[in-house]
Amino acid sequence: MMKRLSFKKIIIFFLISAIVYLSLSIFWGIYQAQNISVVPIKDINSVSISADKVLSTETEITGEVKVDHFEAVSHINKEKVDEVLYIIIHKQPSFSSKSTFSINLDDVNDVDSINNIFIISGNIYTGEGAEQGYSLGDLKKITDQEVIWEQLVK
């Protein structure tokens, strides 16, 4: 005959399971945040833009990047400086591999004034921890960048 587990043992089992799950989730999130990096330009396989001549807020930029088995494209920064839009693609550790990205320009101010779109790579960040960031003025100086769109005639 099977012995029945007491109610206290069942509750303790579920509490310990929940604590272990939450702890692992927190540590995984910290690990991902500490190991986020900018995708190198050489690892960008393809990029396409839905607009040929004129950009709009509906313009879509899609592409594919080379990531390892346990990495995924995490987020993409879009920074507009003067008449140039800089795109910075980030990757981070992940249990599933995601190598494609798709963004639109709906949150970019004054889209019609953009003359060039660059993808930036390399060591763009300065500082450590919460102080980590980059200067918009420094984006122009970064040598590891590639033009993906140019406005031919204004």
C-alpha positions as CSV (number, residue, x, y, z in Angstrom):
1,M,0.0,0.0,0.0
2,M,1.2,3.5,-0.7
3,K,1.8,5.9,2.1
4,R,0.2,9.3,1.8
5,L,2.4,12.3,2.1
6,S,1.4,14.7,4.8
7,F,0.1,18.1,3.9
8,K,3.1,19.8,5.5
9,K,5.6,17.8,3.4
10,I,3.8,18.7,0.2
11,I,3.8,22.4,1.1
12,I,7.5,22.3,2.0
13,F,8.3,20.5,-1.3
14,F,6.5,23.2,-3.3
15,L,8.1,26.1,-1.3
16,I,11.6,24.7,-1.8
17,S,10.9,24.1,-5.5
18,A,9.6,27.7,-5.9
19,I,12.6,29.2,-4.1
20,V,15.0,27.2,-6.2
21,Y,13.2,28.2,-9.4
22,L,13.2,31.9,-8.5
23,S,16.9,31.8,-7.5
24,L,17.9,30.2,-10.8
25,S,15.8,32.7,-12.7
26,I,17.4,35.6,-10.9
27,F,20.9,34.2,-11.4
28,W,20.2,33.5,-15.1
29,G,19.0,37.1,-15.6
30,I,22.1,38.5,-13.9
31,Y,24.4,36.2,-16.1
32,Q,22.6,37.4,-19.3
33,A,23.0,41.1,-18.3
34,Q,26.7,40.7,-17.5
35,N,27.4,38.9,-20.8
36,I,25.5,41.1,-23.3
37,S,27.7,42.2,-26.2
38,V,27.5,44.1,-29.5
39,V,27.4,41.9,-32.6
40,P,30.5,42.3,-34.7
41,I,30.0,43.5,-38.3
42,K,31.6,40.4,-39.7
43,D,28.9,38.3,-38.0
44,I,26.1,40.1,-39.8
45,N,25.0,37.8,-42.6
46,S,22.3,40.0,-44.3
47,V,20.4,43.2,-43.8
48,S,17.5,44.5,-45.9
49,I,15.5,47.7,-45.8
50,S,12.0,48.0,-47.1
51,A,12.5,51.5,-48.4
52,D,14.5,52.2,-51.5
53,K,14.5,56.0,-51.8
54,V,12.5,57.5,-49.0
55,L,12.4,56.5,-45.3
56,S,9.2,56.6,-43.3
57,T,8.0,55.5,-39.9
58,E,6.8,52.2,-41.5
59,T,10.2,51.4,-43.0
60,E,11.3,48.0,-41.8
61,I,14.9,46.8,-41.4
62,T,15.4,43.1,-41.2
63,G,18.4,40.9,-41.1
64,E,20.2,37.8,-39.9
65,V,23.3,37.6,-37.7
66,K,25.7,34.7,-36.8
67,V,25.2,33.7,-33.2
68,D,26.4,30.6,-31.3
69,H,24.0,27.8,-30.2
70,F,23.2,29.4,-26.9
71,E,23.0,33.1,-28.0
72,A,20.2,35.2,-29.3
73,V,19.7,38.7,-30.6
74,S,18.5,40.5,-27.6
75,H,17.8,44.1,-28.5
76,I,18.7,46.8,-31.0
77,N,19.5,50.4,-30.3
78,K,18.6,53.1,-32.8
79,E,20.4,56.4,-32.3
80,K,19.9,59.4,-34.6
81,V,22.8,62.0,-34.7
82,D,22.3,64.9,-37.1
83,E,21.3,63.3,-40.4
84,V,22.6,59.8,-39.6
85,L,20.9,56.8,-38.0
86,Y,23.2,54.4,-36.1
87,I,22.0,50.9,-35.4
88,I,23.6,48.8,-32.7
89,I,22.7,45.1,-32.5
90,H,23.2,43.3,-29.2
91,K,23.3,39.6,-28.4
92,Q,23.2,37.7,-25.1
93,P,23.3,34.2,-23.8
94,S,20.0,32.3,-24.3
95,F,18.6,28.8,-24.1
96,S,17.3,29.1,-27.6
97,S,19.2,30.5,-30.6
98,K,17.6,33.5,-32.3
99,S,19.6,34.9,-35.2
100,T,17.1,37.2,-37.0
101,F,16.0,40.7,-36.2
102,S,13.3,43.1,-37.4
103,I,12.9,46.7,-36.5
104,N,10.9,49.7,-37.8
105,L,11.6,53.4,-37.5
106,D,8.4,54.4,-35.8
107,D,10.2,55.7,-32.7
108,V,12.9,57.6,-34.6
109,N,12.4,61.4,-34.6
110,D,12.3,63.3,-38.0
111,V,12.8,60.2,-40.2
112,D,12.7,62.2,-43.4
113,S,15.9,64.0,-42.5
114,I,18.0,60.8,-42.4
115,N,20.6,60.6,-45.1
116,N,22.5,57.5,-44.0
117,I,22.0,54.5,-41.9
118,F,25.0,52.8,-40.4
119,I,25.4,49.6,-38.4
120,I,28.0,50.0,-35.6
121,S,30.1,47.4,-34.0
122,G,33.1,47.2,-31.7
123,N,33.8,48.4,-28.2
124,I,31.3,51.3,-28.0
125,Y,30.7,51.2,-24.3
126,T,32.5,53.1,-21.6
127,G,32.3,52.7,-17.8
128,E,31.4,49.8,-15.7
129,G,28.1,48.4,-14.3
130,A,25.4,51.0,-13.9
131,E,27.8,53.7,-15.3
132,Q,28.1,51.8,-18.6
133,G,27.0,53.7,-21.6
134,Y,28.1,55.4,-24.7
135,S,28.2,59.0,-26.0
136,L,26.2,59.9,-29.1
137,G,29.1,62.2,-30.1
138,D,31.4,59.2,-30.0
139,L,29.3,57.2,-32.4
140,K,30.7,59.2,-35.4
141,K,34.3,58.4,-34.3
142,I,33.9,54.6,-34.2
143,T,35.8,53.0,-37.1
144,D,33.9,49.7,-37.1
145,Q,30.8,50.7,-39.0
146,E,29.1,49.9,-42.2
147,V,26.6,51.9,-44.4
148,I,23.5,49.9,-45.1
149,W,21.4,52.7,-46.7
150,E,22.2,56.1,-48.3
151,Q,19.8,58.6,-49.6
152,L,20.8,59.2,-53.2
153,V,18.9,62.5,-54.0
154,K,17.2,64.8,-51.6
